[in-house]
Structure formats: structure tokens, C-alpha cells
């Protein structure tokens, strides 16, 4: 990735990697395991995201989008109804 960014003239752009896992690694269960794993990944600008967590976040974001879309759709219908009701211009 760093080589690609350098070729594109974007050498200073920050890079982060995400380990998408089904469950935490076995080191997680060791004493201070979560902290050690997080610190190791942090040094490499990496982090862990669990697959279920990713799905939950995507679902919540999409749910928020759909709720906002309902409001916009209602407003659009109201504006259209006002436009349709307005007498024609001469």
C-alpha cells in the first residue's frame, strides 16, 4: 500500500489496516492479552474488528439512513403537493 501511495504522489497519506476476525485471537485470553494485542497492532497502525461488530455497525448506519430518508421523502411529497396545488401561472 505504501509503495502504491508513493507512486500516486500521496506518500504522506496515513495508512491503517484492519484485521477482520470472526473471534478474538487466542492471545486475547492470556493475562493482559487484549492490551498486548491492541498495543502490538497500534504500533503497526492496525486494529481488530469482529465480523459481528462490523455487521451491527453497518445495520445501525443503514437504519439511521432509512429513518432520515423517510423524513426527506415526506417533505418531498409535501413540496410536490404544494407545487401541484398552486394555480397555474398566466
N, C-alpha and C positions, 0 to 999 in steps of 0.2 A: 504494500500500500504506500509506504513511504517513497519507494522508487517511482511509482506511478504519479504521486502528487508532485514529486520533483520534476518529472518530465513535463507535467502540465503547468509548471511555473507556480505551483501552490505549496512550496516547500514548508512554509511556516504554519500551515493549517493543522489544527490539533487532530489527533487520531486516537480513537478509543476502540477497544474491542469488547465484545460481549460474549460470554460463554452461555449459550442457551442449553440448559440441562433439564432433564426430567426430575431429578432429585439432587440434593446437595452431594458433593463428593464425600468419599469415606473419611477423609481427614476432618470433616466437619464435626464428627463425633468425638474427636480427641480433645483433651483439655486445651482450652484456648484455641480450638480448631477454627471456629468461624473467624476470629480475629486474625489468626495467622494466614488463612486463605485470603481474606479480604486485603490484608496488607501486602501479601505477595502479588496479588493481581493489581493492586493500586500502583505499585512500583512500575508495572508494565502498562498502566492506563487501561486496565481491564476490570471487569466486574462480572458477577454471576446473575443471571436472570433465569428463574424457573419457568418452564413452559406454561404451567398452570397460571402463574403470575402474569405472564405475557398475555394469555387469553383473557384473564379477568380485566386487565387494564384496557385491552382492545374493546372488550364488551362495554365497559363503563364509558369509554370515549365515544363509541358509536351510539350508545344510549343517550348521552348528552347531545350529540349531534341530532339525533332524531327528535328529541324534545324541542330543540331550538328550531328545527325545520318546521315543526307543527305551527309554532308561533308565526314564522315567516309566511307559511302557506296561508294561515288565517288572515294575516294582514294583506297579502296579495289578493285574496278573494274579495276582501272588503274594498280595497282600492279599485279593483276591476268593477265591482258592483256600483261604486260611486261614479266611475267613468261611464259605465253603461247607462246609468240613470240620468246623467247630465243631459240637458236638452241640446240638440244639435246646433252647431254654430251656423249663423247665416252668412 
